[in-house]
Amino acid sequence: MSLIYVTSPIHGTILSRLSDIGEVRLGYGPNAVSYEEIRNQVDAVFLRGGHISAEMIAASPKLRIIARHGAGYDNVDYKAAADHGVWVTNTPGANQRSVIEHVFALLLSLCRKLPLASEQTCNRVWAKDRLSLTGIELEGRTLGLVGFGNIGSSVAPVAEAFGMKVIFTDPAIDPNSDSRWMDFDTLLSAADVVSLHVPLLETTCNLIGAPEFAKMKDGAMLINTSRGGVVDEQALVDALNSGKLAGAGIDVLAAENIDMINPFNHATPDIANTPNLIVTAHVAGQTNESLLRVGMSALEAIAAVLNGQAPAYPVNQPVPKSFS
């Protein structure tokens, strides 16, 4: 029977279904085993949290597939995997709706000062400081989308339903194809809210830093549900402390690129003492519905490869390899 290693918690239904196609070993919980313990036997890795390095792949002679639980695959060395005959797959679009809704959960929380409102009622404050909770409306404001792929383009109609004007920038899209397209600098200066929807690449690392914050409107807001490392976090804290930004909602931290499980063991922003900063723990794509969709897509990829078939959503093309 094939051995399947699951790195982090997944939906219970998916975990049960995995047991139908192989022996499942977990990298979490009371019966957790380390990857080192099973590397010689593992056939498939169901990768949610954590990293799979070139060294780990090279030390896994039976490994056939690393199935990412999500769209991003910057936590696995997919090029090294291809060199060792190992498929790497992702699940594009499966958590799209969840991320879209989280964008507006963050934005509305900032605009209506929900963290402060909740804190006051927790402290039994009702009307004493009500004016401090005065918010703003989305209608009539401009949303600037940096990245207009599957998620960015799907955020647009939701924003328009709120009465927002939408503009976007994306180097992969012909500027003449859509009247809402703007160059990056113009978008920064025109938007009341900037929302990021880009992968982490060399060209997008610290895409938003001090120079970019300086170009933004005074009192603008930033939403980042894409990848940690796209925003210079110290520059973000400085912009919030100075009042240049009215608020920021982020679901990702740069330290996740070092440690997806415990990023707070590394350098991170001073969340508790930075005004108008909401940070969630990379849960934009985590709803019951999305966990089922994403999990099933990854499961189907594993099942296909273990049955000698090509997976539906490969991100690499492995060299031919025979498995004993």
N, C-alpha and C positions, 0 to 999 in steps of 0.2 A: 504494500500500500504506500502511496506517495505521502511524503511528509510536508506539511504546510505550516509555515511559521508566521504567526500574526504578531506584529510588533506592538500594537496599541489597541485599546478598547474599540470594538466595532459593534454594530447593531446585533442584538442577540439572535435575530432571525437569520442573519447572514452567517454568524458563527455556527449555528446549527446546520445550515446548508453546506458549509465547508466540510463538516464532519462526514457528509455523504460522499465526498470525493477524495478524502484522504485523512490521514492522522493529523490532528491539529495540535500544535504546541504553541503556547502563549509566552510572549515576552513581557507580560504584566500580570499583576494579581498574585495571590498566595502561592500558586504553583508555577510562577514564572521561571523560565529558563533563559539563559543568555544565548546569543547567537553563536558564540564560541562553542557552546555545548552541542549544538546540532548542525554545525556547518558542514560536516562530512556526510550527513544524511539528508539535508534539506533539498527538496525539489522545487518548492515555490515559496516566495516571501510575499505576504499580504502586508504592504508597507503603508502604515498611516503615519505615526510619529517616528522620529529617529532618522538616522542616516545609514545608507548602505554604501560603503566605500569600495574603491577598486581593490583594495587589499582583501576585504571581506568576500568579494565576488571571486577573486582568484583562489581563495582558500575553500571554495565550495564546489567540489567536483561534480556534484549531481544537480546543481541549481539550473533550472530551466527558465524561470520567469520571476521577475519582481513586478508585482502588480500594485501600482500606486492607488491609494484610496484618496482620490482627488485629481484636480487638473494639473497642478504643479508637480514638477519632477526634479526640482533643483536639489533634493535631498538624496539623490541616487546618482552614481556615476554611470550614466546610461551609455557613454562611449566605451568605457571599460567593459560594461556588460556585453555590448555588441561584440567586442573583441574575444570574449570568452563564450560566445554562443548563447547568451542569455537575453531573452526578451525583456524589455521594460515597457509597461503600458500605463496609461492614465485613464481618467474617466471624464472627458470633456463634456461640459454642459450639465452633468448630473446634479450638481449642487447650485446651479445658476440662480434658480428662483430664490433659494434661501439667502444667497449673497445679496441679491438685489434688495430683498426686504430688510436685510441687516444694514445696508447703506442708509436707508431711511429711518431705521430704528435709531442709529447713531445720530443722524442729522436732526431728527425731531427731538431727541433727548437734549441735544445742545440748544436748539432753538427755543424749546419750552422749559429749559433749565430743570429737567426732571430729577437729576441727581440731588440738586440743592433742595428741591421741593420735597423729595422723599426724606432727605436728612432732617429737614425742619419738622415734619410730622413725626418722625421717629423720636425727636426730642420734644414732642408735645407742643410744638410751636404751630399755631394755626393762622392767625391774622396779624400777629405782631409785626412781621416784616414782609408783608405780602408784596409790596412794590419791588422787592429784590427779585421776585419771581416773574417780573414782566418779560415776556418773550417776544419773538418776532414770527411773522408768517412767511411761508415759502412762496405764496402767490406773488408774482411780479418780480421775483429775484432770478438771477442768472446762475445756472449750474454749468460749470465747465468740466467736461469729462476728458481726462487724459487717458487715451486708449479707448477705442470704439469697436472692440471685438464682441464676442458673444455676450459678455456681461455688460460692458459699457453701453453697447447699443440697446440693451434691454432695460437698462436703468432709465434711458431717455424718455420712453413713453410714460413711465410712472411719474417722473418729474413733471412732465407736461400735464399729466392729470391733476397735479397739485397746482397748476397754473404757472409753473416756472418756465423761463426761456432756457433752452438747451443749446450749448455750443460744444464743440469737441475738437480735439486734435489727435491725429494718428498718422504717422509717417507711411503706413501701409495703405492709406486710402487716398485716392485722387482728390485733390482739393476742389476740383471742378465738379465732382460727383454729388456734392451735398452743400447747400448754402450755409449750413451750420458749421462747416469746417473753418477753423482758424489756426494760424500758426501758434506755437507754444507760448511765446511771450505775450502775444495779443490776448490769448485766452486767460493767462494769469492776471492781466490787468483789467479784464472785463468781467470776470466771474465773481459772484458773491460767495459761491461755494465751489471748491475744486475737489473733485472726486477722482481717485487714482485707480486705474484698471489696466495695469501693465505687468508683465513678468519681470523678475529680477535678472537683468543681464548686465554686461559691462557698460552698456550704453544707458541703462536706467539706474545704476547704482548712485545713490544720492542725487537722483533726478531733481528732487525738491530740497534745496538748501537755502542758506542765507540770501544769496543773490535772487533766488526765485521768490522767497517770502517778501523781499523788498519790492518786487514788482507787483505783488498782489494788492488788492484794495485794502485800505485800513478797515479792520473789522470783518474781514473775510473769514471763512471757515474752511477747514481741510478735512476730508474723509479719506482714509486709506484702508481698504479691505483687500489690497493686492498682495504685496510681499514686503516683509521687513527688509530694510536696506535701501528701499526706494526713496525714503525720506531721511535726511540728516536729522537725527533725533535731538541732538543738542541745539541745532538751529531752530527746530520746532519748539523746544522748551523756551528758548530765548524769545521767539516771536510771541508766544503766549504770555510770558512774563512781562514783556514790554507793552502788551496790549495791541500789537500789530495785528495779531489774529484774535478774533472773538472766541474761537473755540476750535477744537480738533477732536475727531473721533477716529480711533485707529484700532484695528483688530489684529495687528501683526507687529512684531518687534524685530529689530536687526539681529538681536542675540539668538533668535530662533535658527539663524543660519549656522550657528555654532552648536546649539543644543535646543532641539525642538521640544524636549520634555521639560527641562528646567532652565529656561532662559534667564530667570532671575538670579541664577548663579553667576551671571556675567554682567557686564555693564549694560544698564537699562536706564531709561529716563526716571526722574524722581516723580513718579505718578501722583503720589499722595499730596505733594506740595506744589504741583503745577496747576495754575488756575484753568478752569474750563477745558480740561483734558479728560476724555473718556477713553479708557483702554479696555478692550475685551480680549479674551485669551484664544485668539484664532478660532472663533466659533461662528463666523459669518455663514459658513456653509453647513452648519450643524443643526439640522432639524430632524425630527423623526422621519419625515418623508425623504429628505435628501440622504440621510444615512442609509436608508433602504436602497435608493436609486444608485448611489455611489458604490455601496457595498456589493450590490448585485452585478454591477458592471465589472468590478474587479474580480468577483467570483467567476463570472463567465469567461474572463480572460484566462484565469488560471485553469479552468476546466478545459478550455480549448487547447491550450498548450500541452497540458498533461495527456490529452487525447491525440497529440500529434498534429494539431491544426494551428493555423496562424490566428493570433488574437485580433479583435476588431479595432482596437485603438493603440497600435504600437507607436512608440516614440523613437525607436531605433530599429535597425535591421541587422540582427545577429548573424555572424558567420556560421556556416553549417557546423554542427557538432553532434557527435554520436553519444548517446547516454546508455550506459550498461544497466 
